[in-house]
Amino acid sequence: MPPMSQTFDPEDILKNRCILVNGPVIVGAGPSGLAVAACLKDQNVPFVVLERANCIASLWQNRTYDRLKLHLPKQLCQLPNFPFPDHFPEYPSKFQFISYLESYAKNFNITPNFNETVLSAKYDETFGLWRIKSNRIKSDKVVEVEYICRWLVVATGENSEKVVPEFEGLSDFGGNVMHACDYKSGVNYSGKNVLVVGCGNSGMEVSLDLCNHNANPSMVVRSSVHVLPREIFGKSTYEVAVMLMKRLPIWMVDKILLGLTRVILGNVEKYGLKRPCMGPLELKNTSGKTPVLDIGALEKVRSGEIKVVSGIKRFSQGKVELVDGKVLDIDSVVLATGYRSNVPSWLKENEFFSKDGMPKDPFPNGWKGNAGLYAVGFTRRGLSGASLDAISVSQDIAKSWKEENKQRKKTVAARHRRCISHF
């Protein structure tokens, strides 16, 4: 027994702590994790949500630019059992969406364990349980915790880690270099020559934002890209595509979309935006590459305010040399080079998830694995796909949870009867 004068730190008691969870552990408190947690609440199933950041939806709160808006109408982006407020616009802003998610968590009384990073998750075949090890940061101390549970829900999403390619000479550039996840606004770039690497939705929007703040962006287009209007005849392009796919094969829908796009946007290839051979929907389904929904950047490309340039050969002091031989003077670089899943870094499993951290089975079958493993938000279909996953996962877990608890009660009751009979 320690001497009476020794003081105890309560956190020491928690070190190497093992917690048995009577329900699933959900990894990730973004829209996907919140959606499945809310659906489980409706089924009266207990759960624990683990989140490495200090807030919900950390990607939206900490790693998005200020001008960001939802690319799809709000009715296609709402989470289960909780519509957007009526006064929100058709395409809510980043800050409105964060407000919606905070209201969602409050409405369903979802309280994640923040500042808790999952280190590993492994299925214990001997006991038929998942063992999830994490580091919890509390009062500037790291506490090791292990959770034991029957079900594991992976809700960390497709975009949990930024992708930063290597470029020759970038370390010698000398100017400001950042990933798009760290870019907030072009307010400090007025009059600056900025190289935006990437021409997806982020690259287009960052370039547009830079233009609006009187910067001079050059956008690197390394490969082909589909640029579609956000709306077709006053209706969301996504809604038009979904409506057509109910009646027509995907290749025909692609042809119709590209024909309408040509009428609305004109020939974008003459501005250096070459289209892929595969149609936008087929490409999205096969590779996950999302088409760009234009919200004004194309007009800036036409006017020359956004310059489209070829791929990068190398960087040097204050300059970049392109593969076509041109050399540009630049002050800053924004890497709009995308994101990837971080699942392979912590989930010790190789049957359900592929090496790139995505379920091997495509939508709509990529939400359920073996031994109580589930995935939410890996459909490549945005928030609507995450909501569908959340409903399927919660219903499946609730069914198993209720059956197991019913069986457990029967077992306890039987033991109780035997005990009374013996007495």
N, C-alpha and C positions, 0 to 999 in steps of 0.2 A: 504494500500500500504506500503511495507517495506521501511525503511529509505534508502536514497541514498547511504549511506556508506556500506550497506550490500553487500557482494559478492555472486554471484550465482555459484553453481557447475552445469555444464551442465548435469551431470549424474542424478542430482536430478529430472530433467525434465522427464527422462526416467523411473523413478520408477513407478511401477504399470502401465506401459505403455500398451496400447491395440493396436494391429496392425491387420488390416484387410488384408488378403492375397487373391488376385484375382487369385486363383489357389491352388494347393495342398501344404501342408507342409510335407516335407520329413524328418523323424527322422533317422539320421545316415548318415555319410559321408564315409562309407566303400565302397567296390566294388559294393554292391547292391544299395546303395543310389546314387552313381555316375552314375550307369548304367541307373536307371530310370530317373535321372535328364537329362542325355544326350538325352534319347529318347523323353522326354518332350520338350527339346530344338528343336529337329527336327520337333515337332508338333507345335512350336511357342506358347507353353503354359507356362505362368509364374509360378514360384514356389519359395519356401524358403527351404533351407536345414539347419537343426539344428544339430550340432555336439558337444558333451560334451568335447572332447579332443581339443588340439590346432593344429591338423593337420588332413589331410585325412587319411583313412585306419590306424587308430591308433593301431588296433590289430596287423597289420603287422609291423608297424614302432616301436612300443613300447613293444610289448608283444610276440615276437617270437625270437627263437635262431638264431644265425648267420649262421649256416650251412643249414638252411631250404631252400628247393627248392620246386617248384610246383611238386606235385606227378603225375600230368597228363600232357600230351603234351600241348604245348602252344596254339595250335589251338583249343583245347577243353576248354581253360580258358580265352580266350579273351572276352572283353565286346562288346556290340553291336556297330557296325559301326566304329570300330577302331582296326585293327589287330596289333599284336605284330610286332616290327621291324624284318626285315628279318635276321639281324645279331645275334639276340638273339638265344641261344641254344634251343634244343627241350624241356628241362626242366629248365626254367629260375630260377635264384636264388631269394632269398628274396629281395635283393637290386635291382635287375633288375625289379622285379614285382612292387616294390614301384615306381621306375622310370617310368614304364609304366603307373601306375595309376596317377601320377603327370602330365604326358603328356596328359593323357585322360581328366583330369579336365581342363587343360589349353586349350586344343583343343576345348572343348565345352563351355569354359568360365563359368565354375561352381565355384562359390565362396560361400562356406558354411559360416554360422554364427558359428564360432568356440567358444570354451569355454562357450557353452550354454547347460546346462543340463535340460532336460525335467523332470518336477516334476510330471505332470499329464496331461492326455488327456481324455476329456469326451465329449460325444455327447449331445448337447442341443436339445432335441426333440421339444421344443417350437419354436425355430427359424430354426431348420434343419441345424445346423452348428456345427463344432467341435471347442472346446475351449481348447487350449493347453497352459499350464502354464509352464514357464521355469525360471531358474536363469542364468543370463548372467554375467560372470566375465570380468570386464574391468577396467584397472588401479587399480587392487587390490580391487575393489569394486564390490559388488553383486547387480545386477539390476534385479528387477522382471519384467517379460514381459509376456503378454498374447497374443497369436495369435488366430484369428478367421478365420476359413476357411471352405470351402465346402468339401474338400477331405483331408484325412490323410493317408500317406504312411509310414508304419512301416518298416524300413530298418536297424534295429539294429542287426539283425542276430542271428544265433543259438548259437554263442560263445561270447556273450558280457560280461559274468561274470564267473570268475573262480570258480570251485567247490573244496572246501577244506574239506575233511571228518575229523571227530574227531577220534583221536586215544588215547587210554589209555596211560598215561605217557609221551606223546609227550612234554609237558611243562617241564618235568624233564630231557629231553634228553641232553640239553646243547650245542649241535652242531648247525651247520648252517642248517636251514630248509627253503626251498623256493618252491613256485609253479613253474611249468614249464614255465609259462608266464614271470617269472622274470629271468629265466636261459638264458644266452647269449652264453657262451662258456665254455669248460672244461679246459681252459688254466690255471686256478688257482687251479685245482684239481689233479694235477700230484702226484701220489703216495698215494692218499687218497682213503679210502673205502667209496663209495657213494651208498646209497640205493635209487633206482629209483622206486617209487610206481606207477605202471601202465604199461601195455604192449600194449597200442595202438600205433598209429603212432608216437606220441610225445615221449612216453616212450622208444620205440625202437630207435628213432633217438638220443635222449639225451644219452642213454646208449652207442650207437655207437660213439657219439662225445666224451664222457668221455674216452672210450677205445683209441681213436685216440690221446688223450692228456695224455696217460699213467696213467689214473686213474683205479680203480678197482671197477667197477659197479656190483651191485647185483640188478636184476630186479624182482620186486614182481609181480607174475602172480596169481591174485585172482580168475579168472574165465577163461572160455574157450575163444579162440581167433582164428580167421581165418588169416593166413599169406599167402599171394599170391605173386608171382613174379611181379615186376613192369611191365615187358614186357614178352610176350609169342611169341617166334619165331620172335623177332624183332619188334613186334607190341605192343602198349600199351594194358595191360590187360583189361582196361576199354573199349577200342575200340573193342577188341575181344568180350567182353561181350555184348556190344550194337549190334554188327553185328549179333551175335547168337540169341539175343532176338527178332530180326525182323522175325525170322523163327521158333523159338522153344519156348516152355513154359519155365518159369523161373526155375522150378525144374530141367529140363533137362540141361539147361545152367549151373546151379550150379554143376551138376554132371560132366559135361565136364570140367569146370574150375578146380574142385578139382582133377580130373584125370590128367590133364595137370600139375597142381601144384605138384602132387606127383612125376611125372616124372622129373620135373625141380628142385624142392627143396628137394625131398626125404620125408621121414617120419619125420615130425617135432614134432610129439607127444612124441617121445623118448627123446626129449630135454626138456620136461615139458610144451610144448605149445599144450595143448589139444584143439582139434577142437570142436566147437558147433555142436549139432545134426542138427540144421537148416543150410542150405546152405548160402554162403556169401551174395548173392543178395537178397534172401528171408529175411534173418536176417536184412539186411540194410533197406529193405522196411517196415518191421514190427516194428522194434525197433529203427532204425536210427543208429545202431552200425556199424561203418565203418570197413571193413577189413583192415589189415595192408598190405601195399605194401612194400615189402622188398627191401632195397637199400644197403644192406651190413651187417645189424645187425645179420642176421641169421648165417652168417659165423663165427662171433664172439661168438655166442651162442654155435655153434658146437665145437669151439676150447676151450671153457671154459673161454674165456676172459670176456664174459658177463655171469654171473651166474644167472640162473633162480631159484627163491626161492618161497616158498609158502606164504600164506597170513600172515598178521601181527596180533600178539596177544597183545603185549604191548611194549612200549619203556621204557628204563631206562637210567641212566647216561652213554652216549657213547655206548649204546647197543640197539639191538632190538631182542625181542623174537618172533619167528614165530609160527604159529599154529601147525606145526609138531614137536615142541619142540626144534628146533635148536636156538642157540643164536649167533648173529653176532656182531662183533665189527665194528662200523661205525663212520665216521667223519661228514658226511653230509647226508641230505635227500632232494631229489627232488620229489615233488608231481606232477606226470604226470596224474592227476586225472580228467582232462577234464574241460569242460565249459558248461554253460547253458544260456538260453535266460533270459533277465531281463525284458521282456515285462510286466509280471504281477505286477511289482513294480510301474508302472506308467500309464499303459493303463486301464482306468476304463470301462471295457467291458468284458462280460463273455459268449458271444455267438460264436464269431469267433475264439478266442484263448482259448486254454485249460490252465489248471493250471500250466503246465510246460512251458508255453510261446510259444507253437507251434500251428499253425493253426489246427483246429480239422479235416478239410477235407484234405486228403492226396494229394500229387502231382498227377495230374497236376491241381487240383481244389482248391488249398490252397492260391490263390493270391487275391481273392476278397471276402469281407464281405458285411455287410449291411451298409447303410447310408454313403457311400463314404469312407469306410475303406478298405485299401489294405495292403498286405504284400509282400515284396520282399526279397528273400534270405533265406527262411525257407523250402526249398524243400528237404533237406538232400542230395542234388545232387551237392553241390559245386558251382563253378562259372558258369558252364553251366546252371544249374537250375536257378541261380539268373538272368542270361541274358534273359532266356525265360520269367521269371516273369516280368522283367522290360519292355519287349516289350508288353506283354499283359496288364500290368497296365497302361502304357503310352497311349496306343491306346484307352483303355476304358475311361480314364480320359479326353483325348483330345476330344473324341466324345461328352461327356457330357458338357465339358467346351465350346466347339464351339456352341452347341445347346443352352446353357443357355445365352451365349453372343449374339447370333443371336436373341433370344427372347427378351433380354434386349434392344437391338437396336431398335427392332420393337416397343416396349413399349414406349421408349423415342421418337421415330419418331411420334407415334400416339398422344402422349401428345403435341408434338410440333405443329402438325396439328390442334388439338383442340384449342390450345392457339391462333393460327393465325386466325382460323375461328371465335372464340369468339371476337377477336379484330376487 
